[in-house]
Amino acid sequence: MSDTIGPSDLVLCVNAAPNHVTGTPVPLQAGETYRVLDVMEFACPCGRSDALLDVGVGFAWCQTRFRLLPKPKMESKPRRVTAPKEKERV
């Protein structure tokens, strides 16, 4: 699973339960998106994942807490600019 997630990818936090190794509360928020800073190829102590993710909050988190978000598609859409109409005074 770690080969699909890389640095600068966006991930969604789906599990903000207490740390499953130590039981301490985590600063992550369920439903929040985070940008991956680094993927560390170390097995999580819980045995659930083969990599730890650094998202800039705390140190490193088990990969099972996150889901990879699809990359946004770049589409250029022409935008119509509306200018205010000038009224002629009589």
Sequence and secondary structure as in RCSB ss.txt:
>XXXX:A:sequence
MSDTIGPSDLVLCVNAAPNHVTGTPVPLQAGETYRVLDVMEFACPCGRSDALLDVGVGFAWCQTRFRLLPKPKME
SKPRRVTAPKEKERV
>XXXX:A:secstr
 TTT  TT EEEE    S TTT    S  TT EEE  EEE    TTSS S EEE SSSS EEGGGEEE       
               
